[in-house]
Amino acid sequence: MTALGFLYPGHSAEDDYPRIEQLLGSDVRLDLIHTDTGEDAHPVDPLGEMGSAERLAEGMEELRLAGVEAVVWAGSSGGFAHGWEGAQAQVRTLARLAGMPASSTSVAFVHAARELGVRRVAVGATYPEDVATLFAEFLRAGGLEVTGTRSSGTVTAAEVGTWEEEDVLALARAADVPDAQAVLLPDTALHTAAHLPLLEKTLSKPVLTANQVTVWEGLRLADRRVNAPILGTLFTREPPAQA
C-alpha cells in the first residue's frame, strides 16, 4: 500500500480525491487534511497567506501518524502566488516540516508538462485575470511557453466548486489554441476528475488539471507509476518493468 498525504485548502472539490483513489484501481491511499483558507477570495495577498508555513504545519502531525510517504500542498494559487523561487522555498519548508518528500500543485504542473514532453501550454484559469497572469509567469519561470491565458474572473473557491462539466469544458475550449501542446486548468477548487476523458477527447490533446497533477505528483514523490488512462494522458505512462 502506498499512502500519500495532501494538504487541501477548504472543501470545494475535496471529493475529487476519493474519486481519483477509486479510479487509480491500485493499492494507493490518498489521505486528505484540510487547511484554513482564511478569506475565500483570489486577491494576491490572501493567496500568499493561504500557503504560509504556519498554515501548512496544521494537520502535519495527523498525516505523519497516518503513515504517508509523501505530502503535497494542494493549493495551486497558494503556491504560484509566491513566484517560482518562493514556491520552491515553500516546498522545502513543507518537506522540513513533514520530514518526508514534499511538493505542491503549482510545481506539479511543471513536472507533469515535462513528463509529457510538452513545452507550449495554454491556460484556462477560473481566477481573476491578475491571478491568472501570475500563474502564466510562474510557468514561464519553470521553462514552459504559455501560448495564451483565458480567465473566467471567478472570485471565490466556493463558486468554482459548483461548476458543472459543461462549465469546465467551456473554459478549456476557450483557452485552447492550435499551437498549445496541452491545456492547463489550475484550480484545486475545480472538479475535474470525472471530466478528463471528455476534455481530452474534445480538445484532442493532453489536459492537465490541478487535482489530477497533485495526485500524480504524490505518486512521483513515492516513486510509483500507475497506469490509469481514465485519468488522462498523464496517467498512461507504463510502470517501469520489475527486475
Buried (B, 14 or more C-beta within 10 A) or exposed (E): EBBBBBBBBBBBBBBBBEBBBEBBEBEBBBBBBBBEBBEBBBEEEBBBBBBBEEBBBEBBEEBBEEEBBBBBBBBBBBBBBBBBEBBBEBBEBBBEBBEBBBBBBBBBBBBBBEBBEBEBBBBBBBBBEEBBBBBBBBBEBBEBEBBBBBBBEBBBBBBBBEBEEEBBBBBBBBBBEEEBBBBBBBBBBBBBBBBBEBBBEBBEBBBBBBBBBBBBBBBBBBEBBBEBEBBBBBBEEEEEEEE
